């Protein structure tokens, strides 16, 4: 199926690992996106260097410059709209956004667990994997979803499962989940580029591929 190029903005707070991996996937022709803007929540976000290296416009918008979370969110999403970003990708962005009407079901996030398990405020990064091991579950994974007004919540686009091994440590589990999470995000973006994603309330329906072939990330 023909994929259109999705104009996107990417929000970061730290190393920009997801940004780096998405840009690599663009180079490899595996994800049809055009990154029009990178926004960081802090000038200390080392991931800004990935944007600078690619000559992608990048800005720092800090929470402390606004009177409320709503004003902060509106300023970020206004900039995304000004550059023509159709979708906004939360790539390790540490702040909770208030989604404005024009970006309803257009802000995409990923989480290194199978939502709604191990989600919510305080569950991020290695804390998620530590909680998975502490609870002794046998299967974890990742979730790609449209953000709503809560942490790690909103309509689920897709999920990928990753087994938890008996000898897993936080580091071992993280190393197995991270690449799967990246591939899930790439797959979700491909589905969006093919106009195959339909949101019905909290449920997401994936339309069949018109040419009978499944979306792939390879």
C-alpha angles and dihedrals in degrees: 000000000000113000120208119212111259115217106219143174120215124211121206140173105179142010096347093229092153091046090051093049093048092050089050089051089051089054090050092050093242100120125039102218136125112208105216099171141011118204122192125196091215136027086232092069103120090199088079087081090068090059092044092051090052094042090241114155109256134184139181116225113180127201093224091067092066133066096225143016088247093057090046093051092046092052092052095047091044089059090048090052092047091059091047097250108170092190134026119214120206102213104178093321106164099202127086111241127212102222114229119217095256091057098045106139089002101092110087127199137171131211129197095234139054104273134258086030117085093003135129138064112344095021107112139120116345092354088073094052092045090054091049091054093043091054092048097228117168099215131039130156139144141295131211114198147157109259122241128177096295135071114274092349139118137080112336115233096185144333135209125203125224121187119236110230123215093242096044121139124192089260095049093048093046091051091056097042099046098067091044090052091052092050091048090054091049091050091050091051090050090053090051091049088054091050090238098130118095121178116211108179106298093342126088120208119202110211118221119260110262094224092048095249124119122238111261135192097208 
